[in-house]
Amino acid sequence: MKNFLRTPFASALAGGLVVGLLGWAAIAAGWVEAGDDGAAPAAVATPLTEPAADENGDGLTVNQIYTKDAPGVAFIEAESQSSETPFDPFGNPQPRGGTATGSGFVIDEDGHIITNAHVVDGADSVSVTLGEGGDTYDADVLGADPSTDIAVIQVDAPSDVLEPLSLGDSSQVRVGDSAIAIGNPFGLDRTATAGIISAVQREISAPNGFTITNAIQTDAPINPGNSGGPLIDSGGRVIGINSQIESAGGQGNVGIGFAVPINTAREVAQQLIDDGKVEHAYLGLSGADLTPEIADVLNLDVDGGALVQSVVPDSPADDAGIEAGDAEVTVGGQPVRAGGDVIVEVDGQSVESMTDVIAAVDAKQPGDEMDLTLLHGGNERTVSVELGERPASARP
């Protein structure tokens, strides 16, 4: 089910984990994946690993997948002396301090390993164990992107212990496909769990409060310690990075887990390897899908577009004079702010929903210009916006 409304903020988390199904969607910054409806990114970095050998899509058994991929899954330990309370994707945040554990996986023979940003955030030292009963290596954090919850670490390990996993194409994932997670739940190294793809195009909250789009939902059990590990398809290819669960009061897995899509992770990882950071374009507004039902209630002349709900003060959107709604109404049991601008075109292309605006911002870089065609009170105008760089946090 696609979200009715979308948000850039993490205030609507369910159990501290996931943006509420009807929350606002932010383009307070751009998103990493540039497509919508599961489309592949507009600019896809060169794959970091060779494609899987079984490109015909023939399915493997869970045992075959485990045998093939488990040697490339890493057990990560992050030591920290900080007393700050970190982002917790399992609904039970605790002050940081001591050792946190997580998962990751090898992506090349240079020792690069992808994991979640929240696994290594604030760590004073990181160590990695590769293989069953293998050696432990010190790891360098090359970079972390809180906006997508992706980090890349690197180990100096012999080539014979580095087993890179093949990366798939998350835009091809379909509901009902098989899904296998390999990770280290509760410190139980290289544990395999299996299930199916339960949904695609979900939205989850990033550690800094922005929204990660096109997340993959699975019922393969995911628990603390799985964070950063691979979600794998029936061909043994990584399609996502296990990151969060939906949980009632932090009570553990209830069969609803979320993975950052590998198309996002691939692009972000390459930028972290090359530059140590990722830049995201920033518009500075939140909006809701304008449906025919909302348009009828609000007596609007169009039945598609993005209804501006809020504008961040002093943001590019604010500087361009984009106006947010100022009166709250209820449509279908959900609150909607009426009276704001309706975005109907971006750079001359029609906008049917907030997803289209998200995709357009996602394809830009900080400093790029974007033309927005807006409707307000029956009048149409076009404004030019110079996009900024996403701030460190979506939270005030």
VEXDREN-2710 file (C-alpha; in Angstrom, 1 decimal):
% VEXDREN-2710
k/r/px/py/pz
1/MET/0.0/0.0/0.0
2/LYS/1.4/3.4/-0.9
3/ASN/1.4/6.0/1.7
4/PHE/-1.4/8.5/1.7
5/LEU/0.7/11.3/3.2
6/ARG/4.5/11.4/3.5
7/THR/6.9/13.2/5.9
8/PRO/10.5/14.2/6.4
9/PHE/10.4/13.9/10.1
10/ALA/10.6/10.9/12.4
11/SER/7.9/12.0/14.8
12/ALA/5.4/9.5/13.5
13/LEU/7.5/6.5/14.2
14/ALA/5.7/3.3/15.1
15/GLY/7.5/1.9/18.1
16/GLY/10.3/4.3/17.4
17/LEU/11.0/2.6/14.1
18/VAL/9.0/3.4/11.0
19/VAL/7.4/6.5/9.6
20/GLY/3.7/6.2/10.2
21/LEU/1.8/4.8/7.2
22/LEU/0.0/8.1/6.7
23/GLY/2.8/10.5/7.8
24/TRP/4.3/13.3/5.8
25/ALA/6.9/12.6/3.1
26/ALA/9.8/15.0/3.1
27/ILE/11.7/16.5/0.3
28/ALA/13.4/18.5/2.9
29/ALA/16.2/16.9/0.9
30/GLY/16.6/14.7/-2.1
31/TRP/16.5/10.9/-1.9
32/VAL/19.3/8.7/-3.1
33/GLU/17.2/6.5/-5.4
34/ALA/15.8/8.5/-8.3
35/GLY/12.9/6.4/-9.5
36/ASP/9.4/5.8/-8.2
37/ASP/7.2/2.8/-8.4
38/GLY/10.3/0.6/-8.0
39/ALA/12.1/2.1/-11.0
40/ALA/15.9/1.8/-11.0
41/PRO/17.8/4.9/-10.1
42/ALA/18.4/7.4/-12.9
43/ALA/22.1/7.3/-12.3
44/VAL/23.4/3.9/-11.1
45/ALA/27.0/3.6/-10.1
46/THR/29.1/0.8/-11.5
47/PRO/28.4/-2.3/-9.5
48/LEU/30.9/-2.9/-6.8
49/THR/30.9/-6.7/-7.5
50/GLU/30.4/-9.0/-10.4
51/PRO/26.8/-10.0/-11.1
52/ALA/25.6/-13.4/-9.9
53/ALA/26.3/-16.3/-12.1
54/ASP/22.7/-17.5/-12.2
55/GLU/21.3/-14.5/-14.1
56/ASN/18.5/-16.7/-15.5
57/GLY/16.9/-16.3/-12.1
58/ASP/16.8/-20.0/-11.2
59/GLY/16.1/-20.3/-7.5
60/LEU/18.5/-21.8/-5.0
61/THR/17.6/-23.5/-1.8
62/VAL/18.2/-21.7/1.5
63/ASN/21.1/-24.1/2.2
64/GLN/22.7/-23.3/-1.1
65/ILE/22.3/-19.6/-0.6
66/TYR/23.8/-19.8/2.9
67/THR/26.7/-21.9/1.7
68/LYS/27.3/-19.4/-1.1
69/ASP/26.9/-16.1/0.9
70/ALA/27.6/-16.7/4.6
71/PRO/31.4/-16.6/4.2
72/GLY/31.0/-13.0/3.0
73/VAL/28.9/-11.9/6.0
74/ALA/30.7/-9.9/8.7
75/PHE/30.2/-9.9/12.4
76/ILE/30.8/-6.3/13.5
77/GLU/31.6/-5.0/17.0
78/ALA/31.6/-1.3/17.7
79/GLU/33.2/0.0/20.9
80/SER/32.1/3.4/22.3
81/GLN/32.6/5.4/25.4
82/SER/29.8/7.8/24.6
83/SER/26.8/8.2/26.9
84/GLU/24.6/9.5/24.2
85/THR/21.5/7.6/23.3
86/PRO/21.9/6.5/19.6
87/PHE/19.2/5.8/17.0
88/ASP/17.7/2.4/17.7
89/PRO/15.8/0.7/14.9
90/PHE/14.3/-1.9/17.3
91/GLY/12.2/0.4/19.5
92/ASN/14.2/0.2/22.7
93/PRO/16.9/2.9/22.7
94/GLN/19.6/2.6/25.3
95/PRO/22.5/5.0/26.2
96/ARG/25.5/4.1/24.1
97/GLY/28.5/2.7/25.9
98/GLY/30.4/-0.5/25.8
99/THR/30.1/-2.8/22.7
100/ALA/27.4/-2.8/20.1
101/THR/27.1/-5.6/17.6
102/GLY/25.8/-5.7/14.1
103/SER/26.3/-7.2/10.7
104/GLY/27.7/-6.3/7.3
105/PHE/28.9/-7.9/4.1
106/VAL/32.0/-7.8/1.9
107/ILE/31.5/-6.1/-1.5
108/ASP/34.9/-6.3/-3.0
109/GLU/38.4/-7.8/-2.7
110/ASP/39.7/-4.5/-1.3
111/GLY/38.1/-5.3/2.0
112/HIS/35.2/-2.8/1.7
113/ILE/32.2/-3.8/3.8
114/ILE/28.7/-2.3/3.8
115/THR/26.7/-2.0/7.0
116/ASN/24.2/0.4/8.6
117/ALA/25.3/3.8/9.7
118/HIS/23.6/3.3/13.1
119/VAL/25.8/0.3/13.7
120/VAL/29.1/2.3/13.7
121/ASP/27.8/5.7/14.6
122/GLY/29.8/7.3/17.4
123/ALA/32.1/4.2/17.7
124/ASP/35.6/4.8/19.0
125/SER/36.8/1.5/17.4
126/VAL/35.3/-1.1/15.1
127/SER/36.3/-4.7/14.6
128/VAL/35.1/-7.3/12.1
129/THR/35.1/-11.1/12.2
130/LEU/35.0/-12.8/8.8
131/GLY/34.1/-16.5/8.2
132/GLU/33.0/-19.1/10.6
133/GLY/35.4/-19.0/13.6
134/GLY/37.6/-16.7/11.5
135/ASP/40.1/-14.0/12.6
136/THR/39.1/-10.6/13.8
137/TYR/40.4/-7.5/12.1
138/ASP/40.4/-3.8/13.0
139/ALA/38.2/-1.8/10.6
140/ASP/38.3/1.8/9.4
141/VAL/35.1/3.7/9.0
142/LEU/35.4/5.3/5.5
143/GLY/32.2/7.2/5.8
144/ALA/28.6/7.0/7.0
145/ASP/25.4/8.6/5.6
146/PRO/22.7/9.0/8.2
147/SER/20.2/10.0/5.6
148/THR/20.2/6.5/4.1
149/ASP/21.6/4.6/7.1
150/ILE/24.5/3.3/5.0
151/ALA/28.1/3.1/6.1
152/VAL/31.2/1.6/4.5
153/ILE/34.1/0.2/6.6
154/GLN/37.3/-1.4/5.4
155/VAL/39.5/-4.2/6.7
156/ASP/43.0/-5.1/5.8
157/ALA/42.5/-8.8/5.4
158/PRO/44.0/-11.5/3.2
159/SER/42.3/-12.0/-0.1
160/ASP/41.5/-15.6/0.7
161/VAL/39.2/-14.6/3.5
162/LEU/37.4/-11.9/1.6
163/GLU/34.3/-13.4/-0.1
164/PRO/32.4/-10.6/-1.9
165/LEU/28.7/-11.0/-2.3
166/SER/26.9/-10.4/-5.6
167/LEU/24.6/-7.3/-5.7
168/GLY/21.2/-7.6/-7.3
169/ASP/18.7/-5.0/-8.6
170/SER/16.2/-4.0/-5.9
171/SER/13.9/-2.4/-8.6
172/GLN/13.1/-5.9/-9.8
173/VAL/12.0/-7.1/-6.4
174/ARG/8.3/-8.3/-6.3
175/VAL/5.9/-9.1/-3.5
176/GLY/6.0/-12.8/-2.8
177/ASP/9.6/-13.3/-3.9
178/SER/11.8/-15.4/-1.5
179/ALA/14.0/-13.5/0.9
180/ILE/16.8/-14.7/3.1
181/ALA/18.5/-12.7/5.8
182/ILE/22.0/-13.6/7.1
183/GLY/23.3/-11.8/10.1
184/ASN/24.2/-11.9/13.7
185/PRO/21.0/-11.5/15.8
186/PHE/21.8/-11.2/19.5
187/GLY/25.4/-12.0/18.7
188/LEU/24.6/-15.4/17.2
189/ASP/27.0/-15.1/14.2
190/ARG/26.0/-16.0/10.7
191/THR/22.4/-16.9/11.4
192/ALA/20.1/-17.5/8.5
193/THR/16.4/-16.7/8.5
194/ALA/14.0/-17.0/5.6
195/GLY/10.7/-15.6/4.4
196/ILE/9.2/-13.6/1.5
197/ILE/9.1/-10.0/0.3
198/SER/6.0/-8.7/2.0
199/ALA/5.8/-5.2/0.3
200/VAL/7.9/-2.8/-1.6
201/GLN/8.1/1.0/-1.8
202/ARG/7.8/1.4/1.9
203/GLU/9.2/4.5/3.7
204/ILE/11.2/4.3/6.9
205/SER/12.9/6.9/9.1
206/ALA/16.6/7.4/8.8
207/PRO/18.7/8.0/11.9
208/ASN/18.7/11.7/11.2
209/GLY/14.9/11.9/10.9
210/PHE/14.7/12.1/7.1
211/THR/12.9/9.5/5.0
212/ILE/14.4/6.5/3.3
213/THR/12.2/5.7/0.3
214/ASN/11.6/2.4/-1.6
215/ALA/12.4/0.3/1.5
216/ILE/11.8/-3.4/1.1
217/GLN/9.5/-5.1/3.7
218/THR/10.0/-8.7/4.6
219/ASP/8.7/-11.3/7.1
220/ALA/12.2/-13.0/7.3
221/PRO/12.9/-12.6/11.0
222/ILE/15.2/-9.6/11.8
223/ASN/16.4/-8.9/15.3
224/PRO/19.0/-6.8/17.1
225/GLY/22.4/-7.7/15.6
226/ASN/20.9/-8.2/12.1
227/SER/21.3/-4.5/11.3
228/GLY/23.6/-4.0/8.3
229/GLY/23.4/-7.6/7.1
230/PRO/22.2/-8.6/3.6
231/LEU/18.7/-9.5/2.5
232/ILE/19.2/-12.0/-0.3
233/ASP/17.1/-13.1/-3.2
234/SER/16.6/-16.7/-4.5
235/GLY/19.6/-16.3/-6.8
236/GLY/21.9/-15.5/-3.9
237/ARG/22.1/-11.8/-4.8
238/VAL/21.9/-9.0/-2.2
239/ILE/18.7/-6.9/-2.7
240/GLY/18.7/-4.9/0.6
241/ILE/20.4/-4.0/3.8
242/ASN/18.4/-5.2/6.9
243/SER/17.9/-2.1/9.0
244/GLN/14.7/-1.9/11.0
245/ILE/11.6/-3.7/12.3
246/GLU/8.1/-2.8/13.2
247/SER/7.6/-3.7/16.8
248/ALA/5.0/-3.2/19.5
249/GLY/6.9/-1.4/22.3
250/GLY/10.3/-2.9/21.4
251/GLN/9.2/-6.5/22.0
252/GLY/11.2/-7.9/19.2
253/ASN/10.4/-9.2/15.7
254/VAL/6.8/-9.6/14.7
255/GLY/7.4/-10.5/11.1
256/ILE/7.7/-7.0/9.8
257/GLY/11.2/-6.0/8.9
258/PHE/12.6/-3.4/6.5
259/ALA/15.7/-3.3/4.3
260/VAL/17.3/-0.3/2.6
261/PRO/17.2/-1.2/-1.1
262/ILE/20.6/-2.3/-2.6
263/ASN/20.2/0.2/-5.5
264/THR/20.4/3.0/-2.8
265/ALA/23.2/1.3/-0.9
266/ARG/25.3/0.7/-4.1
267/GLU/25.3/4.3/-5.1
268/VAL/25.8/5.6/-1.5
269/ALA/28.6/3.2/-0.9
270/GLN/30.5/4.2/-4.0
271/GLN/30.3/7.9/-2.9
272/LEU/31.5/7.0/0.6
273/ILE/34.4/5.1/-0.9
274/ASP/35.3/7.9/-3.3
275/ASP/34.6/11.0/-1.1
276/GLY/33.9/9.8/2.4
277/LYS/30.5/11.6/2.4
278/VAL/27.3/11.9/0.4
279/GLU/25.6/15.2/-0.6
280/HIS/21.8/15.3/-0.8
281/ALA/19.8/18.1/-2.5
282/TYR/17.5/20.0/-0.2
283/LEU/14.2/21.7/-1.0
284/GLY/12.7/22.2/2.4
285/LEU/9.1/21.3/2.3
286/SER/6.7/18.4/3.1
287/GLY/3.7/17.5/1.1
288/ALA/0.8/15.1/0.6
289/ASP/-0.4/13.3/-2.5
290/LEU/-3.3/15.2/-4.0
291/THR/-5.9/12.5/-4.6
292/PRO/-9.3/13.1/-6.3
293/GLU/-10.9/12.7/-2.9
294/ILE/-8.8/15.4/-1.3
295/ALA/-9.3/17.7/-4.4
296/ASP/-13.0/17.3/-4.1
297/VAL/-13.1/18.1/-0.4
298/LEU/-10.9/21.1/-0.9
299/ASN/-12.7/22.2/-4.1
300/LEU/-9.5/22.3/-6.2
301/ASP/-9.4/22.5/-10.0
302/VAL/-6.9/19.6/-10.3
303/ASP/-7.1/16.1/-8.9
304/GLY/-3.4/15.2/-9.0
305/GLY/-0.2/16.8/-7.7
306/ALA/1.5/17.4/-4.4
307/LEU/-0.3/19.5/-1.8
308/VAL/2.3/21.5/0.2
309/GLN/1.8/20.9/3.9
310/SER/4.8/22.7/5.5
311/VAL/7.8/24.8/4.5
312/VAL/11.0/24.9/6.5
313/PRO/11.8/28.5/7.5
314/ASP/14.8/29.9/5.5
315/SER/14.9/26.9/3.3
316/PRO/15.2/27.0/-0.5
317/ALA/11.4/26.5/-0.7
318/ASP/10.8/29.3/1.7
319/ASP/13.1/31.6/-0.2
320/ALA/11.2/30.9/-3.4
321/GLY/7.9/31.9/-1.8
322/ILE/6.3/28.5/-1.7
323/GLU/3.3/28.6/0.6
324/ALA/2.1/25.8/3.0
325/GLY/-1.4/25.0/4.1
326/ASP/-2.8/27.0/7.1
327/ALA/-6.0/25.2/7.9
328/GLU/-6.4/21.6/9.0
329/VAL/-9.2/19.5/7.6
330/THR/-9.9/15.8/7.8
331/VAL/-10.2/13.6/4.7
332/GLY/-10.9/9.9/5.0
333/GLY/-10.1/10.1/8.7
334/GLN/-6.7/11.7/8.1
335/PRO/-5.7/15.3/8.7
336/VAL/-4.7/17.5/5.7
337/ARG/-3.5/21.1/5.8
338/ALA/-5.5/23.0/3.2
339/GLY/-4.8/26.4/1.7
340/GLY/-1.2/25.8/0.5
341/ASP/0.3/25.7/-3.0
342/VAL/-0.2/22.6/-5.2
343/ILE/2.8/21.5/-7.1
344/VAL/1.6/20.4/-10.6
345/GLU/4.8/20.4/-12.6
346/VAL/8.5/20.1/-11.9
347/ASP/10.9/21.3/-14.7
348/GLY/7.9/21.2/-17.1
349/GLN/7.0/17.6/-16.3
350/SER/3.6/16.9/-14.8
351/VAL/3.4/15.9/-11.2
352/GLU/0.7/13.4/-10.1
353/SER/1.9/12.8/-6.6
354/MET/4.5/13.6/-4.0
355/THR/6.5/10.7/-5.2
356/ASP/7.1/12.5/-8.5
357/VAL/8.5/15.5/-6.6
358/ILE/10.7/13.3/-4.5
359/ALA/12.1/11.7/-7.6
360/ALA/12.8/15.0/-9.2
361/VAL/14.6/16.4/-6.2
362/ASP/16.5/13.1/-5.8
363/ALA/17.9/13.5/-9.3
364/LYS/19.4/16.9/-8.5
365/GLN/22.5/18.0/-6.6
366/PRO/23.0/20.9/-4.1
367/GLY/23.2/24.1/-6.1
368/ASP/21.0/22.9/-9.0
369/GLU/18.0/24.9/-10.0
370/MET/14.5/23.5/-10.2
371/ASP/11.4/25.1/-11.7
372/LEU/8.1/24.4/-9.9
373/THR/4.7/25.2/-11.4
374/LEU/2.3/25.9/-8.6
375/LEU/-1.5/26.4/-8.3
376/HIS/-3.0/28.6/-5.6
377/GLY/-6.5/29.9/-5.4
378/GLY/-7.1/29.1/-9.1
379/ASN/-4.0/31.0/-10.2
380/GLU/-0.9/29.4/-11.7
381/ARG/2.7/30.6/-11.2
382/THR/6.2/29.1/-11.8
383/VAL/9.0/29.7/-9.3
384/SER/12.7/28.8/-9.7
385/VAL/14.3/27.2/-6.7
386/GLU/18.1/26.8/-6.1
387/LEU/18.4/23.6/-4.1
388/GLY/20.5/23.6/-1.0
389/GLU/22.3/20.9/0.8
390/ARG/20.4/18.7/3.3
391/PRO/21.0/19.7/6.9
392/ALA/22.4/17.1/9.4
393/SER/19.0/16.4/10.8
394/ALA/15.3/16.8/9.9
395/ARG/14.5/17.5/13.6
396/PRO/14.3/21.1/14.7
END
